């Protein structure tokens, strides 16, 4: 396998003259974009979806088969319907773990039922504005998407940014929004080095340089709670199998370098083997491998340029993350320096033959846990997550813990230290309609269900795929009301929207009297995302 079909960005071969004109243009065939489009189509709008990649379904259809849902009772509407449709395939009422190919199948049939066109390989080049409204999106291949309303349902917020809507990247300080858990975070108990590991190429010799994957701490290290421009780590959610009839042994990447994993090897030889501990089983003998521990599939600190990076720069980072993750699996199953017991354990796994055939059985979507975040008139903060502040314009509930993966790996007192992990249990809480709409002075016909207005740490709770489907449907309903009333997205009558949301089965409020202990509930979910 040469993985030549696995890429984030490939420029269009030729220009073409083609214009799509619809009531609503949805950018991003993510779960949020799909539920948004379905809801708007149900309400009588003509809708088209433009997708950057060659794949639909975002992370839900790209390896994230172990859904971190928080409280199932907080999930309603089309989001809940998705899991019921998955359940129907497996002969159950609903199913929360699933194979990637079945998620793709559900999304594909869902879109077909509503005759929703999806245009793949659409790379935005320019957003044309007039009087604070988007007129059209011009793609690199010359395709033009014109509409009365637009929804940016991408993981990066590329349309939002090109429309000059305000946004943030990185971690705010706690003082920015009067928060408790934002900013730099040392000392958390999870995914840390359990034993001391030397960071230098030649152990004990700082002059020999650092092992790959390690960066020096600042001369004056930032203190907890201070802000910076770093974002939590990305990885691939890798679908694996032990079934010998369906297993492809881990191939060697053309750019494989075993020294890339010297830090992991030192950690293993120091007595800790947990890099593949968070390995959630899916139906039919498959699994969803996620990051776990101090050194695992997260490529810590190597994604900070992604949000504002060019397509070419993102492609380079995409390939680096792929090389790192595939290389780690090959290293663990082949390198003779790895203990036999671990090599044999990892070698039992492989890539499933019946998943992702177009990309040599590797998931096509990089896990963009966090990129741009809009700054609107209302910013969701950890006070919302903790129930200290409650909004009165709910469009759905989030219910997973505040969850940030590490943002960097540094050297302190001659040892490796990971920084940025946060895991704080919460109770379900409402998401504000104001947090998905730009400031009226910036854009009046755009809604943003994924890169919504939120602080870094609140986004760590909101960013779950079931929640994106919830918000996507609510945004589709809001934009439809704006269309039928010929008004701006900011002028939608919330009481009217609320009535429609409730009729569609959305859960807008949480009955705290029925709640179990949030800490215990988090222990029962599938773990850290």
Secondary structure as UniProt FT lines:
FT   TURN            4..5
FT   STRAND          18..27
FT   HELIX           31..42
FT   TURN            43..44
FT   STRAND          47..50
FT   HELIX           58..61
FT   TURN            62..63
FT   HELIX           72..74
FT   HELIX           77..89
FT   TURN            90..91
FT   HELIX           100..113
FT   TURN            114..115
FT   STRAND          117..119
FT   STRAND          124..130
FT   TURN            131..132
FT   STRAND          133..139
FT   TURN            140..141
FT   STRAND          143..152
FT   HELIX           158..162
FT   TURN            163..164
FT   STRAND          167..168
FT   TURN            174..178
FT   STRAND          200..202
FT   TURN            203..204
FT   STRAND          205..210
FT   TURN            212..213
FT   TURN            219..220
FT   TURN            224..225
FT   STRAND          238..241
FT   TURN            244..246
FT   STRAND          247..248
FT   TURN            254..255
FT   HELIX           258..261
FT   HELIX           262..269
FT   TURN            270..271
FT   TURN            275..276
FT   STRAND          279..281
FT   HELIX           283..285
FT   STRAND          286..289
FT   TURN            300..301
FT   TURN            304..308
FT   HELIX           311..334
FT   TURN            336..337
FT   HELIX           340..347
FT   STRAND          350..352
FT   TURN            353..354
FT   HELIX           357..359
FT   TURN            360..361
FT   STRAND          373..374
FT   HELIX           382..385
FT   TURN            386..387
FT   STRAND          394..398
FT   STRAND          402..404
FT   STRAND          408..412
FT   TURN            413..414
FT   STRAND          415..419
FT   STRAND          422..424
FT   STRAND          429..432
FT   HELIX           433..436
FT   TURN            440..442
FT   STRAND          446..447
FT   HELIX           456..462
FT   HELIX           465..484
FT   TURN            485..486
FT   HELIX           489..491
FT   HELIX           494..503
FT   TURN            504..505
FT   HELIX           512..514
FT   HELIX           518..524
//
